[in-house]
Amino acid sequence: MAAQKPAPSAPDTTRRSERSRRAIYAAALELVAEAGYPKTTIEGIAARAGVGKQTIYRWWSSKAEVLLEAFLDLSEQAARDAGAAEQEPYAIPDTGDIAADIKAVLRATVDQLTDPRFEAPSRALAAEGVVNEQVGREFTAKLLQPSLQLYVDRLRAAQDAGQVRPGIDPRIALEFFVSPLAQRWLQYTGPITYEYTDTLVDYALYGLAPR
C-alpha cells in the first residue's frame, strides 16, 4: 500500500496577519514622510504594503487610525530600545539632581522631535487631532498623558527629597518644561536645541528673580 502524503499544514494566519500589519505600519509612516498627510491615502498605503484595501478596512476605519497606531508602535519600539540600554524605559531617571534628570529627558525629546521618522507622523497627528476629536482623544490618552505622567512622578519624587516646594502641583509645574517646547516645535518659532531645553529647565526651577 502506497504511503499517504501528509496533509498540508494549515497556513499560520496569525503570522500572516502580523506580517501584513507591520507592512501597513511601515507604509503609512513612509508615505506621510514622503508625501505629507493630506496626500496619503488608504489606497496608497495598501499598495505600498502589498495588501488589499479590504485588509486595511478590516482593522481600521480611516488613514488617521492607521497612522496613530503605527506611530504608537514606533514610539513603543523606541522606548523598548532605550530600555535595553538603560533598563528603565518607562521612568525618568532619578539621580538625585532634578535639573539634570529633566534636562536629560528633554534632550532625548529634542532628538525625537527632530528625527525624520517621528517628525512627520507626529506633526500630522497633532494637526489631525485638532479637527478629528476621536484621533485627538486617542493621541492624548495613549501617548501624551503617559509621557506627562512620567514628569509628574519625577517631580513628586523631587518634592519628597526636598528639592521642590511641597505646595507645588507637579501637573502644572511640568507645563513650564513641556508647553514652550511643544509650541516652538508646532509653530516653528525657533530652533529646537539642547541649549533651549536646558534653559527652559533653569528658568522653570530657579525663576526669573535675582538670586
N, C-alpha and C positions, 0 to 999 in steps of 0.2 A: 504494500500500500504506500503510495507516494506521501511523503511528508507534507503536511499542510503549511502553507506560508503563514507566518504570524500576521495577525490582524494589524493593520497600520495604527499607530498610536494617534489618539485624537490631538489636534493642534492645541497648543497651550495658549488659550485666549487671553489669559492674564498677562503673559509675557508680551503677546502681540499688542494688547491694549496699552500697556505701559510704554512700549516702543513707540506707538503712534502718538501717545500723549506727549512724550519727550520731544518728538519731532515737531509737534504742533507748538509746544512752548518755544523751541528754538526758532521756528519760522516766524512766530509772532514778534519775538524780540528783535530778530534780524530785520524784518520788514519795517518796523517802527523806526529803527535806527537809520535805515537806508532811505525810506520814502516819506517818513513822518506819519503821524497818527491818522490824519484825515484821508490819506491815500491808501492806508492799509485796509484791506477788505478780508472778509471770510474766505472769498474765492481765492485771493492771493495767498492767504495762509495755508489753505488746503493744498494749493498747487505746490507751494514751496515745501510743505511737509510730506507730499506724496500720498495724501489721503483724500477721500471724497468729502464734499461739503457736509453730507449727512452724518459723517463721523464726528465732525465738529459740533453740529447742532444736536447731536445726541448727548453731548456733555455740557455745552454752553449755549446760551441764547443770544449772545452778541460778541462782537470782537472786543468790547470793553471787558467782558468777563474773562475771555481768553487771556488778554494781556495782564489783567490783575492777577490771575492765578499763576501765569508764567513769571511775573515779577516777584510774587511772593516766594515761589520756588527758588528763583535766583537768589533772593535775599537770604533764604534759609540755608542754601548751599554755601553762601559766603560766610554765614555765621558758623556753620559746621567746619568749614576750612579754618576759620580763625580759632575755633575751639580746639582743633587738632594741634595747633601750635601753642595756644595759651591755656588750655584746659578749662577756661571759663567763658564759654561763648555767649552766655545769657546774663552776664553781670558786668557792671562797670568795676574795674579793679579797685581795691581798697588798699592803698599803700600807706594810709595814714595822712596823706597830703591831698586834700580835696581839690586844690587848684591843679596840681599836676595830673590827677586822675581825670578830671573833666577835660583838661586840655588834650590829653592823650586820646580820649574818645572823640572829641570834636575834630581832631586831626584825622582820625580814621573816617569820620563823616565827610570831611573835605575830600579825602581820597575817593570815597564812593560817589559823591556828587559830581566829581569831575571825571569819573570813569565812564567812557562811552557806553559800556554795557548797561550801566544803571541810569545814566543821564536821560537818554531819550525816552525809555519807558516810564521813568518816574515823572518826568515833565508831562508826558501825555496823560498819565493817570491823575496827576494833580489838576490839570485843566479839565479833564472829563468829569472829575468828581464835583466840580463846581456846577455843572449843568445836569449831571446824572446823579440823582440823590442816592440811588442804590449803590452805585460804584463808590460814591463819596463815603457812605457809611461803612462799607466793607473795607475800603482802603484805610480808613481811620481805625476801625476796630481790629483789623488783622495785622496792620503794620505800624501805624503811628502810635497808638496807645501802648502796645507792649514796649516800644522803644522808649517812650516818655516815662513809663513806669520804672525803667532802669535808673533814670536820673532821680526820680522820687526816692527810690530805695537808697541810692548812694548819698543823697542829701540828708536823709533821715539818719543814716549811719554817722554822718559828719556832725549832726546835732547831738547824737548820743556821745560823741567824742569831744564835745565842747568846741567844735570848730565853726559851728553855725548857730546863731541865736535860737534859743528854744521856741520863741514865738513865730518864727518864720514858717510860712506854708510852703513846703517843697514843691507842690504842684504849680504855684505861682512863680516861685523863685527860678524854676528851670526855664521859664519863658525868657529870662534875661540872656540865656545862652542860645536857646533854640530858635526863638522867633526872629531875631535880627538876621541870623544866618539864613533861615528859610526865605525871608523877604528879599534879601540880597540875591539869593540864588534864583528865585522865581522872577524877579523883576530886572535882573541884570544891572543892578545899580552900582556894582563894584566887583573887584576880583575876590574870588573865594580862595583864601590862603591860610596857611598855618598862623601867620602873624595876625591876621584878622581875628581868627577864633581865639587865639591866646589873649588878645586884647579884650575881647568880649568877657572872658573869664575874669581877667584882672579888674575890669570896670565893675562887673557884677558883684564880685566878692569883696572888693575893697572900696567901692563907691567913688564918687567924684569929689568929695570934700577934701580939703588939705588934711594930711595925716599929722 
